[in-house]
Amino acid sequence: MAQKIIVTHDGTFHADDVFAVAVLLTLLKGGAKVTRTRVREKIAAADYVVDVGEEYAPERNRFDHHQREGAGVRKNGIPFAAFGLVWKQYGEKIAGGRDIAEMIDTTLVQPLDARDNGVSLCGEFLCGIAPYELSDAVRALVPSWREEGVSIQARFEEAVLFAERVLTYEIERARARIEGERQVRAALETAEDKRLIFLDGDYPWKDMLARFPEPLFVVHPQDTVWYLECVRDNPHMFVNRKNLPEGWAGLRDEELAQITDVPDAVFCHRNRFMAVAKSKEGALALAKLALQSDS
């Protein structure tokens, strides 16, 4: 079979076109050649066109958003960029399911589409410091004015390889998260005391448990130890529903073991959102003490 031709624009690249190309290369399993150009004849002859050409026609694999009318806006107000348009068309096929594709769209695609369209997802910056985003990591590969002789084409190819790996890992992460959240829901439903949720694996629990008002603490394994962690209404804000006891803050090993009477207690974070024990029994003992605490 002849290689498919993917066209995107030449010149400076951004996360939008880099990830759009990465999606198509993943879809075509390497059976494609990427051409970076703005020549209309080459654009017209391509099998896939992303982020150039001023046309959005998914039935003909045209995925640009720079035309005057744009290429659509999501219900939440985030406009589609080329990455989002390609993912909308092929994400479910690549991810292997709608729920996985939708999770990738939320966690990876929409933030990059927003950035490419000049939509800020953050509030005011603290002391003039802005978040360092995935788009910035891609931008770091664009040769600076000091890098004379560096091939922008080679850097683009490097960026696409990076994007392909991120995409692969995010798909696997989404699959694991969906299955893990099923385990968390089952643990919640069977818990005798829904203030304390015991998990037998290091499942993603923060977003899931934030949807339910009862849970205060979670006990779960991580690496070779067991964690006791606080549940938050908003997993992205450092406000616990109930803090660990004030007297535990910052204590380690013998000091923590002495004050808690839990022999294998290892550590409590000074901000009282997490404590560690060497055993499941130790972490559960700490959790029961935390439930009884007034601090």
C-alpha positions in Angstrom: 0.0 0.0 0.0 1.2 3.5 -0.8 2.0 5.7 2.1 -0.6 8.2 3.1 0.4 11.9 3.0 -0.2 14.1 6.0 0.3 17.8 5.5 0.6 20.4 8.2 2.1 23.9 7.9 5.8 24.7 7.8 7.6 27.3 10.0 7.2 27.4 13.7 5.3 24.5 15.2 3.0 24.3 18.2 1.5 21.6 20.4 -1.7 21.8 18.3 -0.2 20.7 15.0 2.3 18.4 16.7 -0.3 16.4 18.5 -2.7 16.3 15.6 0.0 14.7 13.5 0.8 12.3 16.3 -2.8 11.2 16.4 -2.8 10.5 12.6 0.5 8.6 12.7 -0.9 6.5 15.6 -4.0 5.9 13.5 -2.0 4.9 10.4 0.5 2.9 12.4 3.5 4.5 10.8 2.2 4.1 7.2 2.3 7.8 6.5 4.7 10.5 5.5 4.4 14.0 6.9 5.0 17.1 4.7 5.2 20.6 6.2 4.1 23.1 3.6 1.7 25.9 2.8 1.8 25.2 -1.0 -1.9 24.9 -2.0 -1.2 22.2 -4.6 0.5 20.0 -2.0 -2.3 20.6 0.5 -4.9 19.7 -2.1 -3.2 16.4 -3.0 -2.7 15.3 0.6 -4.7 12.5 2.2 -4.8 14.3 5.6 -4.4 18.0 6.2 -4.1 19.5 9.7 -3.8 23.1 11.0 -3.5 24.5 7.5 -5.6 25.0 4.4 -8.5 27.0 6.0 -10.9 24.1 5.7 -12.7 21.8 8.1 -14.2 18.9 6.3 -13.8 15.7 8.4 -15.3 13.5 5.6 -12.3 14.5 3.5 -9.8 14.5 6.4 -9.4 18.3 6.4 -8.8 19.6 9.9 -8.0 23.3 10.1 -9.5 25.9 12.4 -8.0 29.1 11.1 -10.8 30.0 8.7 -12.9 33.1 9.5 -15.8 31.0 10.9 -13.5 28.7 12.9 -14.3 25.0 13.2 -16.8 24.9 16.1 -16.9 25.5 19.8 -17.5 23.0 22.6 -20.4 23.4 25.0 -18.0 24.6 27.7 -16.8 27.4 25.4 -13.4 26.0 24.4 -13.0 26.3 20.6 -11.7 23.4 18.6 -8.1 23.5 17.3 -6.6 20.9 14.9 -5.8 18.5 17.7 -9.3 18.5 18.9 -10.8 18.1 15.4 -8.6 15.1 14.6 -9.3 13.6 18.0 -13.1 14.2 17.6 -12.9 12.2 14.3 -10.5 9.4 15.3 -10.1 9.4 19.1 -12.5 6.7 19.9 -10.9 4.4 17.3 -7.4 5.0 18.7 -8.4 4.8 22.4 -10.5 1.7 22.0 -13.7 3.2 23.5 -15.8 6.3 23.9 -15.3 6.7 27.6 -11.5 6.5 27.2 -11.6 8.9 24.3 -13.7 11.4 26.3 -11.3 11.3 29.2 -8.4 12.0 26.9 -10.3 14.9 25.4 -10.9 16.4 28.8 -7.4 15.9 30.3 -5.2 16.3 27.2 -6.9 17.6 24.1 -9.1 20.4 25.5 -6.2 22.2 27.4 -4.1 22.2 24.3 -7.0 23.4 22.1 -7.7 26.2 24.6 -4.1 27.3 24.7 -3.9 27.3 20.9 -7.0 29.5 20.6 -5.9 31.9 23.3 -8.3 30.7 26.0 -6.8 30.8 29.5 -7.9 28.0 31.8 -6.2 29.6 34.8 -7.1 32.6 37.0 -4.8 35.3 38.0 -1.1 34.4 38.0 0.7 34.5 41.4 3.5 37.1 41.5 3.5 37.1 37.7 4.3 33.4 37.5 2.3 31.4 34.9 1.9 27.6 34.9 4.3 25.7 32.7 2.1 23.7 30.4 2.5 20.9 27.9 2.4 23.5 25.1 5.4 25.1 26.7 7.3 21.8 26.6 6.6 21.5 22.9 7.6 25.2 22.3 10.9 24.5 24.0 11.8 22.3 21.0 11.4 25.1 18.5 14.9 26.4 17.7 15.7 29.8 19.2 17.2 32.7 17.3 20.6 31.7 18.8 20.5 28.1 17.4 21.8 28.8 13.9 21.9 25.8 11.7 19.6 23.7 13.8 17.0 22.0 11.6 13.4 23.0 12.5 12.3 19.9 10.6 14.3 17.6 12.9 13.0 19.4 16.0 9.4 19.0 14.7 10.0 15.3 14.2 11.4 15.1 17.7 8.3 16.9 19.0 6.0 14.5 17.2 7.8 11.5 18.7 7.4 13.1 22.1 3.7 13.7 21.5 3.1 10.1 20.3 4.6 8.8 23.6 2.5 11.2 25.7 -0.6 10.1 23.8 0.2 6.4 24.3 0.8 6.9 28.0 -2.3 9.0 28.5 -4.5 6.4 26.8 -3.1 3.7 29.1 -3.5 6.0 32.1 -7.1 6.7 31.1 -7.8 3.0 30.8 -6.3 2.3 34.2 -8.2 5.2 35.7 -11.6 4.0 34.4 -11.0 0.5 35.8 -9.5 1.9 39.0 -12.5 4.2 39.6 -14.7 1.1 39.3 -12.7 -0.5 42.1 -13.0 2.7 44.2 -16.8 2.9 43.7 -17.1 -0.8 44.8 -15.0 -0.1 47.9 -17.2 2.9 48.8 -20.4 0.9 48.3 -19.2 -2.0 50.6 -17.5 0.2 53.3 -19.1 -0.3 56.7 -18.1 3.2 57.7 -18.1 5.4 54.6 -16.0 8.0 56.3 -13.0 5.7 55.9 -12.5 4.0 52.5 -10.0 1.1 52.3 -8.5 0.3 48.9 -6.5 -2.8 48.2 -4.7 -1.1 45.3 -3.2 2.3 44.4 -6.3 3.3 42.4 -7.1 6.8 41.3 -9.6 7.9 44.0 -9.5 11.6 44.4 -12.0 12.7 41.8 -14.3 9.8 42.4 -14.6 10.2 46.2 -15.0 14.0 45.9 -18.4 13.4 44.3 -19.7 11.8 47.6 -20.1 13.7 50.9 -19.3 10.9 53.4 -15.6 9.9 52.8 -13.0 11.7 55.0 -10.0 9.4 54.7 -8.6 6.8 52.4 -6.1 4.0 53.2 -4.3 2.5 50.2 -0.9 0.8 49.4 1.7 2.6 47.4 5.1 1.1 46.6 6.0 -0.9 49.7 4.1 1.1 52.3 0.5 2.1 53.2 -0.8 5.6 52.9 -3.5 7.4 54.9 -4.8 10.4 52.9 -7.4 13.1 53.4 -10.4 13.5 51.0 -11.1 16.9 49.5 -14.2 18.4 48.0 -12.0 19.7 45.2 -9.0 17.5 44.5 -7.2 20.5 42.9 -7.4 22.6 46.1 -5.5 21.9 49.3 -8.5 22.0 51.6 -9.2 18.7 53.4 -12.6 17.7 54.6 -10.9 16.7 57.9 -7.3 17.2 58.7 -5.1 14.7 60.4 -4.5 15.4 64.1 -2.5 18.6 64.7 -0.1 16.8 67.0 1.1 14.6 64.2 2.2 17.3 61.9 5.8 16.8 60.6 6.6 13.9 62.9 8.6 10.9 61.8 9.4 7.3 62.9 9.8 7.0 66.7 8.2 10.4 67.4 5.1 9.5 65.4 5.0 6.0 66.7 5.1 7.2 70.3 2.4 9.8 70.0 0.0 7.5 68.0 0.9 4.2 69.7 1.2 2.7 66.1 4.7 1.0 66.1 5.2 1.1 62.3 4.1 4.7 61.8 6.6 6.3 59.4 5.7 9.9 58.7 2.9 12.6 58.8 3.1 15.5 56.4 3.4 18.9 58.2 0.2 20.1 56.3 -1.7 17.1 57.7 -3.1 15.7 54.5 -1.1 12.4 54.5 0.5 9.9 56.8 2.4 6.7 56.1 2.8 3.4 57.9 4.7 0.3 57.0 1.7 -2.0 57.2 -2.0 -2.0 56.3 -2.8 -2.5 60.0 -0.7 0.5 60.9 -2.4 2.8 58.4 -5.9 1.6 59.5 -4.9 2.3 63.1 -3.8 5.8 62.2 -7.1 6.3 60.3 -9.2 5.3 63.2 -7.3 7.7 65.5 -7.8 10.5 62.9 -11.6 9.8 62.8 -11.7 10.2 66.6 -9.6 13.4 66.6 -11.2 16.8 67.1 -8.3 18.7 65.3 
